[in-house]
Amino acid sequence: MRHVVGVDAGGSHTRAVLVQTSGEVLGTGRAGGANPVAHGIGNAVAQLEIALRQAIGTVPAESVSACVLGVAGGPTSGEPFLRALGELARRLGLGCACTLVSDSEVAFAAGTSAADGVLLIAGTGAVVVEIRAHRKIRHVDGDGWLLGDAGSGFWLGRQAVRAALAALDGRGAPTRLLAEVAGELVAAPTSEGLRAAAYGRPPLALARLAPLVTGAALAGDEVADRIIRRAADLLLASVGALDPVTAGHTRAVLAGGVLLAPGPLAELVTAGLADRFGLTARPAGDTALGAARLALSGVGGPVGGTRE
């Protein structure tokens, strides 16, 4: 019996699955973050090894005929990381080399078996990726909180604080976001307090305020509704920059906490993808299984053939 392994590794956690070539999941593994840029190559490989050993369990490692690793930061980490992955495969006794792919390729595969399409990620950050033949071809945005990530969780959180400040000093309309944001950040809703609380945190911490915007919009708050609609427009504009109609794409995959959470933003984006671009959108599922799906499809080559 032959098997494949799929791994999804990010900055905070790593998941691995062992799958029979029939598609049945036989084992799973978990470990800490394995982004080599954030954690260093040694620590990243150590976490990958923990997750892989758990997933493989008592199954003979030499029966693993394909291994796909979707590692955030991996494809840009250079030869030292590739060599470390080769050593890891030998240390585990795998019957194959490992294929290193981008986390976006894994996320797309987690939502569809199609080889081509568009991946739209909106979590803390935001990026739109064109996928062709299972490979990342190009992307729009993903420029980080300071320069881009339009429509992301950070963007929503920052807009929530801005709306609260504007409501306080009279520049903006009254909004329940004032009470909601103040309740998260300060003891009493004052401009000084909100500013101090916002600037006193790491910038990306504002992303945790994103659900407040969704909740307020669902409750009928007009300010929050405008923020949600603007976020949807920004995300769809990024998709439009890829010109998916001319490219002939028909499928889109939604990923990231902002778009996977039920609510008006995901609904607006899904509808906009269909109406503007003829794209049928599906949510990304288990990303480790997405990596296993790539392994089953025979995508890629050994570690030396890494793709960005």
Secondary structure by P-SEA (a helix, b strand, c coil): ccbbbbbbbcccbbbbbbbcccccccbbbbbcccccccccaaaaaaaaaaaaaaaacccccccccbbbbbccccccccaaaaaaaaaaaaaacccbbbbbbcaaaaaaaacccccbbbbbbbccbbbbbbbcccccccccccccccccccccaaaaaaaaaaaaaaaaaccccccaaaaaaaaaccccccaaaaaaaaaaccccccccaaaaaaaaaaaccaaaaaaaaaaaaaaaaaaaaaccccccccbbbbbccccccccaaaaaaaaaaaacccbbbbccccaaaaaaaaaaaccccccccccc
